[in-house]
Amino acid sequence: MAVKNAKTLNKFRWSLILVFFVVNVLLIFTYKDPDLLAMDSFLVTAILFILAVLHGSERYGKKNILIFFLITWLVSFFFENLSIATGFPFGFYHYSPTLGLLTVPLIIIFAYFSIGYLAWMLSHVLTGQYTKKLEGKQIFIVPFVAAFLMVMWDLTVDPISSTLQGLWVWTTPGAYFGVPISNFFGWFLVVYLFFQIFAFYVYRYDKIEPKKELNLLNKPYWAEAASVYGITAMGTILSVSYQYNDITVSMALVTVFTMIFVAILAVINIWNNPDLN
């Protein structure tokens, strides 16, 4: 029964991944309308969040994935508000009202969690951890790698989202297509912190039951994270159809050689892993 339920959930998640792919393609038709763009941004984030919760619950259980969400929420919300008020660690900026009336819109927190979860799981793939419990040096290596994978995402989307779309506005524009360089070092600091906190947590409380481990030792399960990460990257690349300029072309190029490369590398690692079915 447990195996049958796992297969059903796998099929449901892959169906949702297909929907996520279609939505990212259709997104190019809404770029010129701020209201439609905001609605689609919410839809993309909502699908990402659902996928992260479903995938994460199968690996960590509902309680632990909730803990991951709360850790990302508290850490990111604190530093987002701190930076808006003081400029540390990202720089001075403010969000557009199209994302919500709060100083830090809720969609931002959900994005931290969703993309953060993808980066976390891909870090497990790239370091060969898969279903292994974090121990020893891996407690620090996995969060370190995950932080790089998440900053890659911000590296590709921030110039488009801020400079072109105005979803957030930098008070003092920087050298990276209007984005301050400090933003990316700040991102690395913040995401590394919540990854490291969660790593310490799962080191102590993560338990994988034998029957659950059997369900997790299959290639499609791990390919889900790589696929969603790659589709997210594809969405950025498709922005060239919305505006063909220095920013969109540069971000498409950066995306190919960062996020797309990571997604391909992860798929290769999964495919070549003899321990997976």
Summary of the structure (lengths in Angstrom):
residues: 277
radius of gyration: 18.3
end to end distance: 19.1
largest distance: 57.3
contacts: 924
relative contact order: 0.14
helix: 77%
strand: 4%
